Amino acid sequence: MENKKGFFPMFVDISKKKIVVVGAGKIASRRIKTLLLFADDILVIAPEVKEEILLMERDGLVQVQKKMYDREDLYDAQIVIAATNDLPLNNEIFSVCRCMGILVNVASDKSKCDFHFPGVVKKEEIVIGIHAGGSNHRRAKEVREELEEFLKKTITIGSRQSRLAVVQSEMVMNYLKKRCPDREIQMLTMKTTGDIILDRTLDKIGGKGLFVKELDKALLEKRSDLSVHSLKDMPMELQEELPIVAFSKREDPRDVLILPKGERTYRGDKPIGCSSLRRKLQLKELFPQAEFKDVRGNVLTRLQKLDRGEYGALILAAAGMKRLQLENRISRYFEPEEMIPAAGQGILAIQGRKDEDYSYMDEFSDKAGTYAALAERAFVRYLDGGCSSPIAAHAVVSDKKITLRGLYYNEESRKYCKGTQAGDVDHAEELGITLAKILKKQI
């Protein structure tokens, strides 16, 4: 019997419910993307799986079993999606679910659905579902787009909770308030896994990706519109759905020496606080007798440890110290010629969603910062450098020319070499790759 009253919009917590999707094609992928906004336990069953769904499995978003469906697959399910191109199989799944009292949605037959997938508009805690009875998809889409456009009046910036991260996000907020005076600008802060796990170095707990995972999730779920990162903390490989949409003007890229309050020189009786293999390798040339001790935590936490006497000195980034207005704590600057900084150090990366309009960030984006970022990241990416590899890169842009300085460390031979390469800014990434190839051949 045709439903003339429409469907009751009931909002249900499915975050912990077991969801089984039978089928792994285009429709299944679309359904899964919607479910991922709200659910954590999704199992996909199909003998052949669309690449897009395999990428979701790689990122830990879903579980995939490449096999034929068996009715036992549904026994512990609470919600089932039948999305195969085999209509008799979809009907069989519907019958099993009805017998077992499992909520089911058959993608090929709207009459065999206990629930329907609405058009979803999600902005932070606000969730809006649009449904037109399954017969007027065009109008439902129009309404969804109208609501999304309305909600775009608010721009939400995702940020880590540390004081430095908030200060950097406030820089972007201040720009947007001037650039988009008709929009409300707000910040969404959160602790990342990298901020929580402080008893181990990054290379032992998963690398730089731990500083962006939660922010990435907020972007994908449309709880935020932008994420602000220190570029040096970003992984070299990014999700295609979450590109970098702007690079900032570069702050001072140098590393600096920080001493305990009241000290004028490094005594050498206590270790230098430093977790970066890149820094340790180069510091051994400058302080051959020094010992090094790992230190984690945000800048303010590290300074507290230093002043309590746990370390004789710290090595930090000048950019962070200056943005926190702690420049007076800097005892010495290390020039790039003596200690090459991390790729991207001093540059902010603004990350957004693929295929969305971020033209309002055009005036924030800095050409010199962009060229430097592209060259440095291409250099490190080619050498497959990460948290466990002391690879460094620093580019200087002058007019139309770019000069890149790099450090490559061979983990097998435990030898390293430095080098420079110059070229045109329009070929910044090629320049980074060229220098990487040259240095790799030397050791």
N, C-alpha and C positions, 0 to 999 in steps of 0.2 A: 504494500500500500504506500502511495506517495506521501511523503512528509510535507504537509502544507503549513505547519507551524514553525518550521525552521529548526535549528539545533541549539540546545542550551549551552552557552559558553561557560563551561566549568573549568576552573584553573586547578590543576592537579600537580602535586609534587611527584615527579617521576625520576628524581635524581638517583634513587637507590633501587629502582625497579629493574628487573631483568628483562631486557628487550631483545627479541630475536627477529632478525630480518632475513627472510629467505629470498635469495636473489641478490645479484650484485651488479646490476646494469645501471643505466642512466636514471631511471625512476627511483631505484633503491638508493643511489647516491644522493639524489635530491632529498629524499625522506630522511636519510641519515644526517645530512647537514642540518636540517631543522631540529632533529632530535638532540644533536650534540649541543645545542644551545641550552638544554635542560637536563640531559641524562648523562650518566657516567658508565653504565654497564650495558653495552651494545655488542651483541654477537651477530656476525654476518655469516651466512651459510650459502655456499654456491660452488659448483665445480669450476666455474670461470669467474674471475673477479676483475672488475674495472680498475684500471691503474689508479684512478683518483681515490678509490677505497683502499687500495694497498698502501698509498701514501698516508692515509688516516691511520692504518694499522702501524706503520713505521713510526708515526708520531705518538703512538700509545693511546689513540683516541677510541679505537674499536678493536675487537678481537675478530679474527677471520679464520674460518675453517673451510678449506677448499675440498668440498666433497658434495655428494648428492644428499638431498634432504632425507631425513628419517623422522618419523613421528616422535621418536624418543627425544629429538632435539627440542621439543616444545614442552616437555614435562615440567621443567622448573621455570618456564617463562611466565611473565605476568602481562606482557604486551607482545603481540606478534604482528609483523608486517609481511604480507605475502606479495612479493613484487617480482615474480618470475614472468617469463614470456610463455609459460606453459599454463593455459587456462584451466585444464582439468586438475593440475597440481595445485593451483591457487584455490580451487574449489574444495579440494581434499583438505588443505590446510585450514580453510574456513570451517569445515565440518568438525575437524579435530578440536579446534579452539572452542567452538560452540559447545561441544560435548564436555569439555574440561573447564568451561567457564572462564576462558582466557580472552581478554579484549583483543580483537583482531581488526586489521585494516587490509582489505584486498584491493590492491592498486588498480586492478583491471575491472572492478565491478563495484560501483558506489553503493549498490543495494546490499552488499555484503561487508559492510563496515560498521563496527560498533562505535567508531569515532572517525572524524575526518581531520585532515591536515589543513589548518587555516593558513592564510597569509600571515606572517609574523613580523611585527615591528617591535624591536627591542632596543631600549635605551636605558642603560643602567638597570634600576629596579623596575622600570616601567615596561610592561609587556602588553601588547595589543594584538588580538587575533581577529582576522577578517575572514568571513566565510559567506558565500552567496548560494548556499544550498547545493553546491556542486554543479550548477548549471550555467552560471554567469561568471566564468573565470576572468574575462576581460575587465568587468566592472570591479571585481575583487582586487585585481592587480592595480587598477586606477586608484582605488581608495587607499591601498597600501602605499603607493608612491606618493599620494597627497599627504598622508600621515608622516611618512619619512621626511618629506620636504619640510613639513611643519616642525618636526623635531630637530632638524638640522640647524635651527636657530640657536641651539646650544652646542658648543664645541667642548668636549670633555677630553682632558689631557691625562693619560695614564703615566704614573710616576712611581718609582720606588719610594720608600718612606724615609730614607736617610736624609739628613739635613742638606747635604750637597745635592742629592737628586732633586729635592724640592726646590732648592735655589735655582737649579738649572731649568726646571720646569716653569718656575715663575718668570724666568727670562722669556720663555716662549709665550707664556700667558700675557705678559706686558706687551709683547709685539702684537699678539692677536687682538688685544683690547683696542689698540690704535688702528690696526688694519681692518677689523670687523666690528665697528662700534655698535652695529645693530644686533649683534649676537651676544648671548651669555657665555662667558668663558669660565670653566670650572675645572678642578683637578680631582682625579681619583687616585689615591695613594694605596699602595699595597706592599707587603713584605714578599720578596722573592725567595725561592729556595736557597739561593746563594747568600742571602742576608741572614737566613736562619741557621744554616750549618756553618759554624765558625771554628770547629775543632780540627778541620782538615783542610789541606790546600786544594785549590780548584781542580788541579789535574787528577786528584784522587776521588772527586765527587761528581765529575761530569763536565767540567769546563765552564766556559763563559756563558753557555746557554742557560745555566741556572739563574742568571741575572735577568733573563728576558722571558722565561717560560710563562709566568703568571701574567705579565703584561701582554704577551702575544695572545693568550687565551681571552683576555678582556677585549682586545681588538677584534678577534674573530667573533666573539659573542656580541659585538657592538655595544659593549658597556662603556667603551672609550672610542674616541675618534682618532687620536694620535697617541703615540708613546714617545717619550723623550729619553734618550740614552746617551751616556758617554760612549762615543764611537769605539774607544779602545776596549770596552766591555762587551761588544757585540760579537757573536760568532761570525766567522768568515762566510759560512753558507747560511742563507736566510730562506724562509718559506716563500715560495713564489707569490702566495696570497698576501704577504705582508712586506712590501718593498720599502726601502728608504726613500722618502719623498723630498727630503731637504737635508743638506749639510750646513752647519753654521760657520760663521767666521771663526777662525782658530784663535783660541787663547794661547798663552805661553805654553809651548809643547814640552819644555824641558823637565827633567827630573830634578829634585832638590833634596838637600840634606837638612833634616830637622833635628835640633839638639834639645835636651831637657831645658826647662826654664832656668835661666841664670847661667847656663854653660856657654862658653865662647868657642871651644874647640872640642873635637871628638877625642876622648882620652884613650879609647881602645881597650878599656877594662871590662866593658860589657858588650854583648853582641849588638849588631846593627839589625833592626827590625825590617825584614824584607822577605816577602814570599815569592817574588818574581824571579824565575831562573834567568830571564833576560837581564835583569838588573844585577843579580849576583855575579854573573859571568863577567860583566864589564867592571863592576866594582872591585873585583879581585885585582884588577890592574892598578886601581887607584889606592886601594887599601889592602895590600898583600897580606898583612898580618891579622886582619879583622876576621872575626867570626860572625856568622849570620844566623838569625833565628826567625822562623816564620812568624808572621803576624797577620791576623785577619780582623775584620770589623770595619766599620766606617771610619772616616778620617778623625772625627772627634773621639771615638773610642780608642783609636790607635794613639792619639796624643795623650789621652789619660794614662794609658799603659806606659808610655814613655816617661811622663812626668812622675809616675809612681816608682820609677827606678827599674822597671823590667828590662829596659833596653838602654844602650848608650847613645843611640841615634835611630832615626827612621829615614827611609827613602820614600818620598811621596811625589805626586805630580804637582808641578807649579800651578797648573790650571785650577785644580781643586782648591788649593790653598788660597789662591787669589779670589776665586768665586765665593769662598767662605769668609773673605776679608781677614784672613790669617797670614797675610804676606809678611807680617812682622816676625813670624816664627821661623822664616826661612834663613838658614845660616850660609848655605852655598848653593849656587846653581851649577848644574853639570851641563856644559855645552854639548850639542849633538855630536861634535867631533870626538868627544871623550866618552860619552854615553848616549848611544842612539835610543830615542824614546820608542815606546810602543806604537804600533801603527794606529793612527787615528787619535793619538793623545792630544787633548785640548780642543777637539772638535765634537760638537753635539750632532747626533743623528736623530732625525725626526722620522718615525716609522708610521705608515698608514696602511690602508687596505687597497688591494689591487682594483683598478678600474673606477676608483672614486675621484672626485674632483678636489684636488688640493692646491688649486691655483692661488689660494689665499696665502700659501707659504712661499710664493715665488720671491717676494722681497726679503724674506728671512734668509733664503738660501744664498750662500756666498760662493762666488766662482772659484777663488783661490782655494778655499776650504774643500770644495768639491773635487777639484783637480788633485789636490794632495791626498784626499781620502781614497780616490779611485786608484792612484798609483801605489800607495802604501798597501792597500788591501789586496790588490792584484799580486804584488810581490809576495806577501805572506800566504795568500791562498795558493799560489803556484807551488810554494815550498811546503804546503800542507802544515803550516804552523798553527799552533794553538797554545793552550795554557801550559802544556808540558814541553813545548819547544821554545827555546830562547831565541826567537827570530824577531828582529827589530827593523823598523823602516821609518824614515823621516824625509819628507819632501819639502822643498822650498820653491815657491812660485814667484817669478819675477817677469812681469809683462806677459809675453807669450811663451816663456821658457819655464821648464820645470827641471829641477835637479833633485834626484832621489839618492839618498844614502841608505844602505842596507847592511844588515848583519845576518849571516847564515851560519847555523851550527849543525854539524853532522853528528848525530847521536851515536853512530857506530864508531867513528874514529875519535870522537870527543874533541874535535878540532873545529875552529870557527874562523871565518874570514869576513872582512868588511870591504865594501866597494861603493862607488858612485856611478851614476849614469845620468846624462842630461838629454833633454829632447823637447819636443813641442807639446804644449798643454793639451792639444787636441788628441794626442796619442798617449795620454797619461797611463791608461791600463797596460797598453803594449810596452811602455817604458818599464813598468813594474815587472812584467813577465821577463823582459829582456835582461834586466839586472839579476833577477832570480836565476835564470839559466846560466849566466856568466859565473856567479858565485858558486853555484852548485857544481860546476865543472872544476873549480879550483881545489876542492878537497873531497 
